[in-house]
Amino acid sequence: MILKTAGIVIRIINFSDSGIVANIYTRNFGMQSFLVRGIKKPKSALPGNCFQPLTPVDLVLYHHDSKTLKRIKDISPGFRLKTIRDNGEKSMLALFMSEIIYRSVKEECSHPELFDFLFETIREFDALEKDFRYYHVFFMARLTRLLGFMPDTSNYKSGYSFDLKEGIFIEAPAPAADILDENLCSGFHTVLTKPYRLNNLDALSPVQRKNLLDAIIRFYELHLDHPASIRSHRVLLDVLEP
């Protein structure tokens, strides 16, 4: 059966000398894996520039429910990325965000609200010409709502801490593992409730911003149904911090 859908390229794995396996999150079918043969050859039938992480695409695909690896009949850009591919820091952030999506979203079923959120996130991120350095932190915080474990922020008060395991804001306890102190808790509340602005995290030092990202990653690992270590962020930190 030949079907059409919008998609977002999430992850690419080499397959043989000239082929790849592409994980693409689609609007109509959720996360799907595609075997793409010959894409590295000079005369490939499909455009190779579509197969990069966080690339929005329009797909024509051969869909068979019984097959784990699907095939692509045609692929084209969903819209033209203006800055992500040409900026080294943005490309690194795109790799990180795509890994977050890959580790978090496994369902092979339609979730239009999640797809639209990811699509608009990419559009917003691509439009930022500067002040994008901590966009990924806000992205991870906002994504928790659609993954089903966004904390209730209504009971937050200044001076509170945050319990990563329970997913709740609490009155400041004694320091303990998986408890965010009041400074990191305030930063977490900011990224959960405010739109992205680089200066929204100015109250945190560079070390605290690193610790906040580590804490959010830990929060994901505690609450995902299929926890997995998110490894690339430590390289990301070395690249982004002065």
C-alpha positions, 0 to 999 in steps of 0.5 A: 500500500502506498501512503503519504504522510509528513515526517521528521527524521530522527536518527540515521544508522549506516546499513551496508556500504551505500544504505541506511536505516532511518528512524522517522517520526511520522504524523500518521503512523508514529515512529517508523524505521525505513530501509533506504538502499543506495542513498550514498551513491552519486545517482541515488533516486532519493535526495540525501540531504533529507536524511539528517536529524531534525529534518522535516520531510514529506513522505510517500511510503510503501506501508506494510503492517507486517514489516518492521523496516518500511520502504520510501517511494519518495521524500522531499523537505517539509520546509527548508531549514535556514540555519540548523545545518550551517551553524555548528552549535545548532547542528550539535543541539539538533543531534541532542534534541533528536536523541531525546526524541529517539529515546523518549518516543517509541510508539508506532501510532499516530499522535498528531499533537506530539508531531505538531509540537515537534514540527513547530519546535524545529521551525522556532529553533531554526528561526533563531539566529542567535540566543539559542544556546539553552533552547534544548533545556526548554524543549525537554521541559515542554516535551514532558507534557506530551510524554505524560509526566510534566510536573504540576507547577501550580503548587510551586513557591519560592524556596521550594525543592523538587523531588525528581522521583516523585515529580513534585515540588516540595518544601525544602528538605535536607539535601538528598539524591534526586532532590533539586535544591531551591536554585535548580528548582527555580530554574526548572520551574522557569523552563517548565512555565516560561517561553524560551528566552536565553536570559530566563536562565541568567540567574543560574551560573554555568555550573548550575545550568549544566546541573539543571540539564543533568537533572532534567535528563535524570528526570526523563530516565526516572519517568520514561516507560523505557528508560535509556541512558542519554549519552550525547549530552556530555559532549554537548556540554563541552561544546556549548559552554565557554 
